Amino acid sequence: MIRFRPAGLLVATVLTVATLAAGCSAPAGEPGPTSLPGPVQSSTRPSSSPSGGGTPSPSQPAPSATPSAPPTQEPAPGEPDLSLVAGWSLEQKVGQVVMVGLPVKGPFQPTFDMLRDQKIGGVFLHGRTQAGRGPVKNLVDAAVAAADSPVPLFVSTDQEGGEVQVLRGKGFSDIPSALDQATLSAPDLRARSEVWGQELAAAGVNLNLAPVLDLVPQQGAASNAPIGVFARNYGYTEQSVITHGNAFAEGQRDSGVQTSIKHFPGLGRVTANTDTTAGVTDTVTGPDDPSVAVFDAGIKDGTGLVMMSSAIYAKIDPDAPAVFSPTVVGLVREHGFDGVIITDDLSAAVQVQNVPAGQRAVRAVDAGVDLVLASAKPSVAPAMVDALVQAARQDPAFAAKVDAAAARVVAAKSGL
């Protein structure tokens, strides 16, 4: 892999981004616009290994740049294929377990540095841009050039539609809200979603953290801060959400863009937003609730990722936010899901600010999560990586969870 040289590679574009902004769960304010980078100029400096892996320290053996040959024994059904990360360094495996925000308004270089120095394996395009496909593709290309990862990057964003659409401008459709999408027939929605996915793919995005499958009661929609207020729900009935949410997801995957259904086990009944409020608790939803059944349908439909809510669910585990709860995370696996479980943003969400940033990552992985999202405040990602590495070095059981998480993430990237 050609290495990214920090200085002199990015040419500023005259196209600037819009002043709108949004987090993973709902729109939120951001600072003023900055230019997206221009095309990446290739560097002739060779990498230290064919895969672009980092240079090992003198005290450590050089890690294998690529996964070693699979063992003779196949993994059990539902278990991750650990051969995918065999021979990797701990730092390489931890890097796959973290996804860092790449603000579309900048600054860009801090994220590029983290991709290289912390070997992080995924980015989330965060904010709002009206610049169009070309500048977004340039930004993605710069991120890919900066990365020190043995496998391709996850390049993700929130392209739900309505008020939650990160990428706009020439080359991107104006996508209607999920509530409006739910008025279409399933075949029509799937066909339109395929076009929207093709637009993402052309810009280098391979993962859409969508669709929202939260089941919102119609009578409570106006007070449902994270979902209903922004018309992010695919109607108000279980059947409508399943039919139209799955149609959107199928269209995205038809275009080659992977999907993450969210926010398990549902944010449709809360009145506050976990991004901006602490102590958000659902006192109604239980493990057999219809809102959970909706996610079961999305899992059976073939989504590659499931995003965890950060709310507390009193009838499932009253003692911890879902993202930190082995009980709630385990419920996803009980529905037969063997793909990647991802957190909602853990970098800036007020719901989890009482936990130090590094420990947020450790608690999530310890609960069974595979991928930790640090999107709104990417500067905390190095602390998360360091905490995960330290915990894995101190506890073999936790190290095994890191291995399993990294293997699931790498497996999910196999088609990229």
Summary of the structure (lengths in Angstrom):
residues: 416
radius of gyration: 20.1
end to end distance: 16.1
largest distance: 63.6
contacts: 1576
relative contact order: 0.13
helix: 37%
strand: 15%
